[in-house]
């Protein structure tokens, strides 16, 4: 009966020694593997250099990010991107993409796809501006004398009336 606990103790000691040896070998292999790898660093390239702008107005390029609109002044010696518009935050919703177009009336129209938590589908929200300072939001479609128009309201307004309409073509 005395020999049984002795076997267990020797097995535990052997397992502990084997574990320590394996951990030491693993750490040593990682250390030496990292020493052998030659690190090659690529030069830094700003993200906008690899992309075509979504819209160009004069000397300024506009890029639609997932939930923001970024302006880049290309005339500057060291251009830096500036976020000029972020749509209002909606609780329990995330942005899944955006589009940017310039219409023939000179408005920059920024569309955002918002997905509600648990909802699944994409709810399109559209915003427009002609000066990048004053923004309007699309509040729906209206009909005037049998013609379809898009109704626009100043961003932040609580009015139910449209501040402007544009004919749908």
N, C-alpha and C positions, 0 to 999 in steps of 0.2 A: 504494500500500500504506500510505502514511503517513496517508491520509485515513480509513481504516477505524478505527484506534484512536481517532482524534479524535472520530468519530461516537459510539463507545461511551462515551467519557468525557463528552461533552456530554449523552448520554441519561441517564447515571447522575446527573450534576449536576441535570438537569431533574427526574428522578424524586425525588431527595432534596429539592429545593425544594418540589415539589408535595406530598410527604408531610408536610413541616414545616408548610406552609400548611394542609393538611387537619386535622392534629392540633390546630393553634392554633384553627381555626374550631370544631372539635368541643368543645374545652375551653371556649372563650368562650361557645358556645351553652348548654352545661350550666350555666356560672356565671350567665349572665343569666336562664336559665329558672328557676333556683332562687330568684333575687331576686324574680321576678314572682309566684310562688306564695304565696298567703296561707295561713299555717298556722293551722289551727283545732284547738285542743286540747279534746278532750272531758273532762269531769270524771271523775276516777277513781271507778270503781265496783268494789267487791270482787266476786270471782267468785261468791260464794254468793248475792248479791242477785238474780242472774238465774236461779237454779235453785230448784226445789222440793226440800226435803229428802227423802231416801229414807226416813227414819224420824224420828219425833219422840217423845221420852220426856221428859215434864215440860217444862222450859224449855230443853231441849237438842235441837238439830237434829243429825242424823247424815247425812253424805254419803259415798257410796261412790265413791272415785276408782278409777283403773285398777288399782292394787295396794295400796291403803291405805284405812283408814276414818278419816274426819275428824269431829271433834266441834266444835260451835259453841254456846257458851252465849249464848242470845239475851237473857238477863236482864242481862247485862253492858252497861255504858254504851258501851264500845268493844269489841264482840265480836271475838275473834281465833280463827281456826281452829286446832285442835290435832290432830295425827295421833295417834290413840290405839292404832291397831293396824296392823301390817304383817305379812303372813304370812311364814313362814320362806323364806329365799332358796333357790331351786333352780337349780343350775348349768344353763346352756344352755337356759333357759326364760324366756319373757317373758309378761307379763300382757296380756290382750286385753280385759278388762272385768270388771265385778263387779256383784253385786246385793246388796241388803240388805233383810231382812224382819224383822218382829217376830212371833214365834209366840204362840199363846195361853197358853203357860206363862211368858211374860215374857222369853224369850231373844231376843237380837238375833243373827240368823244372817247371816253375811257369806260370800257365795259368790264365788270368784275363778275366772276362766277362764284357765288356763295353757296356753301352746302351747310344746311342745319344739322346739328347733331341728331342722329337717328333718322333724319329725313331722307337722305340719299341723293335726291335730285339737285340739279344746279339751278339756282335762282339768279337770273341775270339782273344786275343793277347797272344803270348807265348814268354817267356824269359828263357834263360838257363845260367847256370854257373857251373863250376867245382870247383872254389875256393872262391866263394861268393864275389869276388871283381870285376872281369871282367865279364861283362854280354853281352849276344848276344840276338838279337831279331829275331823272325821267320819272314822271308820276303816272304814266299811262298813255292811253290812246283816246283821242276825242275826234268827233266828226263835226265838221262845219260845212254846211250846204252840200252834203253828200260826199265830201272829200275827207280823207283820213289825215289826221295830224298827231304828232307826238307832243304831249304837254310837258313843259319843263317848269320846275319851281326852284327858287333860290335855295341853295343848300342851307339848312338850319331853320328855314321858315316853317311855321306851324300852320300856315294858311292852307285851306283845302283847294284854293283856286290856283290855276297855273299863272306864272309870271310871264311866260312866253310859250308860243307854239311854233312847231316847224312842220311843214308839209312832208308827208311820207311819199317818197317816189319809188 
